[in-house]
Amino acid sequence: MDATEMRRYVEAEFAGVRTTEAYGDTFFLYDPDGDLPPERQMPFATIVTGDHYEKVSKLDGRDAYRLNIGLTKATYTAMFGDPPTERDADGVLATGYDQTAEDTLMPHPVYGSQYWVCVVNPGAATLPAVRSLLAEAHDYAARKHANHRRRAGRADHPARWRRQGRPFWARRSCRRAWRNW
């Protein structure tokens, strides 16, 4: 499956996905309403087609791409154990994997400590796992989005206080505490 086919798969398979591009790379965001502010835009998966950000995967010049997937801590640690923390001089994590290997699921060379995994040119060996991990990453992004929307809609949420011009002490729970004191 090449990068274009992978992009089509993610866009067709998962609801609420918004795709953005930069430097020829593709970023998949869960944004069903298309209204996420920039500070809330975190992709759940990316397709990187070149060595724009780091060169450890050696994607340039070999017709390769790397699929990156953000996982939950539980899934990541079940697959790889504790995330790597030691970095070399270029900021690349010591994962113990050959980051140029194709069709091999491995910790991300830079974001592995944040529970991201990657695979260069996913093929027959990794495609079933990749599809499952993409579904899990999408579901996790959808849950985070729904939780944020739910919190932002509550009257006692800090974001709503600022929008309503209500100071902290005007919060309902704070008023109750003062009455009972």
Contacts in CASP RR format, 6 or more apart in sequence:
PFRMAT RR
TARGET T0000
AUTHOR 0000-0000-0000
METHOD contacts of the structure
MODEL  1
MDATEMRRYVEAEFAGVRTTEAYGDTFFLYDPDGDLPPERQMPFATIVTG
DHYEKVSKLDGRDAYRLNIGLTKATYTAMFGDPPTERDADGVLATGYDQT
AEDTLMPHPVYGSQYWVCVVNPGAATLPAVRSLLAEAHDYAARKHANHRR
RAGRADHPARWRRQGRPFWARRSCRRAWRNW
1 9 0 8 1.000
1 122 0 8 1.000
1 123 0 8 1.000
1 127 0 8 1.000
2 65 0 8 1.000
3 26 0 8 1.000
3 47 0 8 1.000
3 49 0 8 1.000
3 65 0 8 1.000
6 47 0 8 1.000
6 65 0 8 1.000
6 67 0 8 1.000
6 122 0 8 1.000
7 19 0 8 1.000
7 26 0 8 1.000
7 47 0 8 1.000
9 131 0 8 1.000
10 17 0 8 1.000
10 19 0 8 1.000
10 28 0 8 1.000
10 45 0 8 1.000
10 134 0 8 1.000
11 17 0 8 1.000
11 19 0 8 1.000
11 28 0 8 1.000
13 131 0 8 1.000
13 134 0 8 1.000
13 135 0 8 1.000
14 28 0 8 1.000
14 134 0 8 1.000
14 135 0 8 1.000
14 138 0 8 1.000
15 32 0 8 1.000
16 30 0 8 1.000
16 31 0 8 1.000
16 32 0 8 1.000
16 142 0 8 1.000
17 28 0 8 1.000
17 29 0 8 1.000
17 30 0 8 1.000
17 31 0 8 1.000
17 138 0 8 1.000
18 28 0 8 1.000
18 29 0 8 1.000
18 30 0 8 1.000
18 31 0 8 1.000
18 34 0 8 1.000
18 36 0 8 1.000
19 26 0 8 1.000
19 27 0 8 1.000
19 28 0 8 1.000
19 29 0 8 1.000
20 26 0 8 1.000
20 27 0 8 1.000
20 29 0 8 1.000
20 41 0 8 1.000
21 27 0 8 1.000
23 50 0 8 1.000
23 52 0 8 1.000
24 49 0 8 1.000
24 50 0 8 1.000
25 46 0 8 1.000
25 47 0 8 1.000
25 48 0 8 1.000
25 49 0 8 1.000
25 50 0 8 1.000
25 52 0 8 1.000
26 46 0 8 1.000
26 47 0 8 1.000
27 43 0 8 1.000
27 46 0 8 1.000
28 43 0 8 1.000
28 44 0 8 1.000
28 45 0 8 1.000
28 46 0 8 1.000
29 36 0 8 1.000
29 41 0 8 1.000
29 42 0 8 1.000
29 43 0 8 1.000
29 44 0 8 1.000
29 141 0 8 1.000
30 44 0 8 1.000
30 138 0 8 1.000
30 141 0 8 1.000
30 142 0 8 1.000
30 144 0 8 1.000
30 145 0 8 1.000
31 41 0 8 1.000
31 145 0 8 1.000
32 145 0 8 1.000
36 145 0 8 1.000
40 148 0 8 1.000
42 141 0 8 1.000
44 69 0 8 1.000
44 70 0 8 1.000
44 137 0 8 1.000
44 138 0 8 1.000
44 140 0 8 1.000
44 141 0 8 1.000
45 67 0 8 1.000
45 68 0 8 1.000
45 69 0 8 1.000
45 70 0 8 1.000
45 134 0 8 1.000
45 137 0 8 1.000
45 138 0 8 1.000
46 67 0 8 1.000
46 68 0 8 1.000
47 65 0 8 1.000
47 66 0 8 1.000
47 67 0 8 1.000
47 68 0 8 1.000
48 57 0 8 1.000
48 59 0 8 1.000
48 65 0 8 1.000
48 66 0 8 1.000
48 68 0 8 1.000
49 59 0 8 1.000
49 65 0 8 1.000
50 59 0 8 1.000
50 60 0 8 1.000
50 65 0 8 1.000
51 57 0 8 1.000
51 58 0 8 1.000
51 59 0 8 1.000
51 60 0 8 1.000
53 110 0 8 1.000
54 90 0 8 1.000
54 91 0 8 1.000
54 92 0 8 1.000
54 109 0 8 1.000
54 110 0 8 1.000
55 90 0 8 1.000
56 90 0 8 1.000
56 92 0 8 1.000
56 99 0 8 1.000
56 100 0 8 1.000
56 109 0 8 1.000
57 64 0 8 1.000
57 66 0 8 1.000
57 99 0 8 1.000
57 100 0 8 1.000
57 109 0 8 1.000
57 118 0 8 1.000
57 120 0 8 1.000
58 64 0 8 1.000
58 99 0 8 1.000
58 100 0 8 1.000
59 65 0 8 1.000
59 66 0 8 1.000
59 120 0 8 1.000
64 102 0 8 1.000
64 120 0 8 1.000
64 121 0 8 1.000
65 120 0 8 1.000
65 121 0 8 1.000
66 118 0 8 1.000
66 119 0 8 1.000
66 120 0 8 1.000
66 121 0 8 1.000
67 118 0 8 1.000
67 119 0 8 1.000
67 122 0 8 1.000
67 130 0 8 1.000
68 108 0 8 1.000
68 111 0 8 1.000
68 116 0 8 1.000
68 117 0 8 1.000
68 118 0 8 1.000
69 116 0 8 1.000
69 117 0 8 1.000
69 118 0 8 1.000
69 130 0 8 1.000
69 133 0 8 1.000
69 134 0 8 1.000
69 137 0 8 1.000
70 111 0 8 1.000
70 114 0 8 1.000
70 115 0 8 1.000
70 116 0 8 1.000
70 117 0 8 1.000
70 137 0 8 1.000
70 140 0 8 1.000
71 79 0 8 1.000
71 115 0 8 1.000
71 116 0 8 1.000
71 117 0 8 1.000
71 133 0 8 1.000
71 136 0 8 1.000
71 137 0 8 1.000
71 140 0 8 1.000
72 115 0 8 1.000
72 136 0 8 1.000
72 140 0 8 1.000
73 115 0 8 1.000
75 115 0 8 1.000
75 133 0 8 1.000
75 136 0 8 1.000
76 83 0 8 1.000
76 107 0 8 1.000
76 112 0 8 1.000
76 115 0 8 1.000
76 117 0 8 1.000
77 83 0 8 1.000
79 105 0 8 1.000
79 117 0 8 1.000
80 106 0 8 1.000
80 107 0 8 1.000
80 117 0 8 1.000
83 107 0 8 1.000
83 112 0 8 1.000
83 113 0 8 1.000
83 114 0 8 1.000
83 115 0 8 1.000
84 93 0 8 1.000
84 94 0 8 1.000
84 95 0 8 1.000
84 96 0 8 1.000
84 107 0 8 1.000
84 112 0 8 1.000
84 113 0 8 1.000
85 93 0 8 1.000
85 113 0 8 1.000
86 93 0 8 1.000
86 94 0 8 1.000
87 93 0 8 1.000
87 94 0 8 1.000
88 94 0 8 1.000
91 110 0 8 1.000
92 99 0 8 1.000
92 109 0 8 1.000
92 110 0 8 1.000
93 107 0 8 1.000
93 108 0 8 1.000
93 109 0 8 1.000
93 110 0 8 1.000
93 112 0 8 1.000
93 113 0 8 1.000
95 106 0 8 1.000
95 107 0 8 1.000
95 109 0 8 1.000
95 112 0 8 1.000
97 104 0 8 1.000
97 106 0 8 1.000
97 107 0 8 1.000
98 104 0 8 1.000
99 106 0 8 1.000
99 109 0 8 1.000
99 118 0 8 1.000
99 120 0 8 1.000
100 120 0 8 1.000
101 120 0 8 1.000
102 120 0 8 1.000
102 121 0 8 1.000
102 123 0 8 1.000
103 119 0 8 1.000
103 120 0 8 1.000
103 121 0 8 1.000
103 122 0 8 1.000
103 123 0 8 1.000
103 124 0 8 1.000
103 125 0 8 1.000
103 126 0 8 1.000
104 119 0 8 1.000
104 120 0 8 1.000
104 125 0 8 1.000
104 126 0 8 1.000
105 117 0 8 1.000
105 118 0 8 1.000
105 119 0 8 1.000
105 126 0 8 1.000
105 129 0 8 1.000
105 130 0 8 1.000
105 133 0 8 1.000
106 117 0 8 1.000
106 118 0 8 1.000
106 119 0 8 1.000
107 116 0 8 1.000
107 117 0 8 1.000
107 118 0 8 1.000
108 114 0 8 1.000
108 116 0 8 1.000
108 117 0 8 1.000
108 118 0 8 1.000
109 118 0 8 1.000
117 133 0 8 1.000
119 126 0 8 1.000
119 130 0 8 1.000
122 130 0 8 1.000
151 157 0 8 1.000
151 159 0 8 1.000
152 159 0 8 1.000
152 160 0 8 1.000
153 160 0 8 1.000
154 160 0 8 1.000
155 172 0 8 1.000
156 171 0 8 1.000
156 172 0 8 1.000
156 173 0 8 1.000
160 166 0 8 1.000
161 167 0 8 1.000
161 168 0 8 1.000
161 170 0 8 1.000
161 171 0 8 1.000
168 174 0 8 1.000
169 175 0 8 1.000
END
